[in-house]
Amino acid sequence: MVGVAVEAVSESETKLSRGPIRYQTEILSVELVKEAYSLMSLHKEELCLHKDFELDPDWELYFTLSVAGKLVICTARKGGDLIGYAAYAIHQNPHYRGIKQAIQDVLFLHPSKRGHMAGYRLIQFADAHLVNLGVQLVSHHVKVKHDFSPMLERLGYTQSEKILEKRLD
């Protein structure tokens, strides 16, 4: 498939039905976007608090970040099929310029693949890849409705902030 990075591929020991799950980094491509769209729709339906928001990613911005090396996409695949993704924006922390930071933009695993360590291993894989890129701090946002912070805590994360939202329209 176009866009698959060859340097960072690993197979998990976790088996779901038949075969292992592969975790890998991928370069943003039109093919990957097309492949991910059904998962993105599930993601929006399950996690978006505001059901009237239209799924309309700013692909120009995402491709710009990707070309600049400021977007990392880690995927989980079973039998070649995309079952999950984690995307991170990479930047220098504006408050601590010496710190390279990754902020999770989106993280999703198909509901039928949860509960078998696949999400845990996807984040482990992403963390290892981010370390190789020199990232020193990773931030994840967690939806209240689907709180996976206990899993993040098992991976060594600690709560540092709360985010509150208010619609103004």
Backbone hydrogen bonds, N-H to C=O, Kabsch-Sander energy under -0.5 kcal/mol:
donor,donor_aa,acceptor,acceptor_aa,energy
4,V,1,M,-1.3
5,A,25,T,-1.7
10,S,23,Y,-2.3
12,S,21,I,-2.7
16,L,19,G,-1.2
17,S,15,K,-0.6
18,R,16,L,-0.7
19,G,17,S,-0.5
21,I,14,T,-1.0
22,R,77,R,-3.3
23,Y,10,S,-2.5
24,Q,75,T,-1.9
25,T,8,A,-1.2
26,E,73,I,-2.4
27,I,3,G,-4.9
33,V,29,S,-2.4
34,K,30,V,-2.4
35,E,31,E,-2.3
36,A,32,L,-2.4
37,Y,33,V,-1.1
40,M,36,A,-2.8
41,S,37,Y,-2.2
42,L,38,S,-1.9
43,H,39,L,-2.8
44,K,40,M,-2.5
45,E,41,S,-2.4
46,E,42,L,-2.5
47,L,43,H,-2.6
48,C,44,K,-2.2
49,L,47,L,-0.5
51,K,49,L,-1.0
53,F,50,H,-2.1
56,D,54,E,-0.9
59,W,57,P,-1.7
62,Y,58,D,-2.2
63,F,59,W,-3.0
64,T,60,E,-2.1
65,L,61,L,-2.7
66,S,62,Y,-2.4
67,V,63,F,-2.6
68,A,64,T,-1.9
69,G,66,S,-1.5
70,K,65,L,-3.1
71,L,65,L,-0.6
72,V,88,Y,-2.5
73,I,26,E,-0.6
74,C,72,V,-0.5
74,C,86,A,-3.1
75,T,24,Q,-3.3
76,A,84,G,-2.3
77,R,22,R,-2.8
78,K,81,D,-2.4
79,G,20,P,-0.7
81,D,78,K,-1.9
83,I,76,A,-3.0
84,G,76,A,-1.3
85,Y,108,F,-2.5
86,A,74,C,-2.5
87,A,106,V,-2.9
88,Y,72,V,-2.6
89,A,103,I,-2.5
90,I,70,K,-2.5
91,H,101,Q,-2.5
93,N,96,Y,-0.5
93,N,99,I,-3.0
99,I,96,Y,-2.8
100,K,98,G,-0.6
101,Q,91,H,-3.5
101,Q,99,I,-0.5
102,A,137,L,-2.8
103,I,89,A,-2.6
104,Q,102,A,-0.5
104,Q,139,S,-3.1
105,D,87,A,-3.5
106,V,87,A,-1.2
108,F,85,Y,-2.7
110,H,83,I,-3.3
113,K,110,H,-2.4
114,R,111,P,-1.1
116,H,113,K,-0.6
121,R,117,M,-2.6
122,L,118,A,-2.1
123,I,119,G,-2.2
124,Q,120,Y,-2.4
125,F,121,R,-2.7
126,A,122,L,-2.5
127,D,123,I,-2.9
128,A,124,Q,-2.3
129,H,125,F,-2.3
130,L,126,A,-2.9
131,V,127,D,-2.4
132,N,128,A,-1.8
133,L,129,H,-1.0
134,G,131,V,-1.9
135,V,130,L,-2.4
136,Q,100,K,-2.9
137,L,100,K,-1.4
139,S,102,A,-2.6
147,D,144,V,-0.6
148,F,146,H,-0.9
151,M,148,F,-0.5
152,L,148,F,-1.8
153,E,149,S,-2.8
154,R,150,P,-1.8
155,L,151,M,-1.2
156,G,153,E,-1.6
157,Y,152,L,-2.5
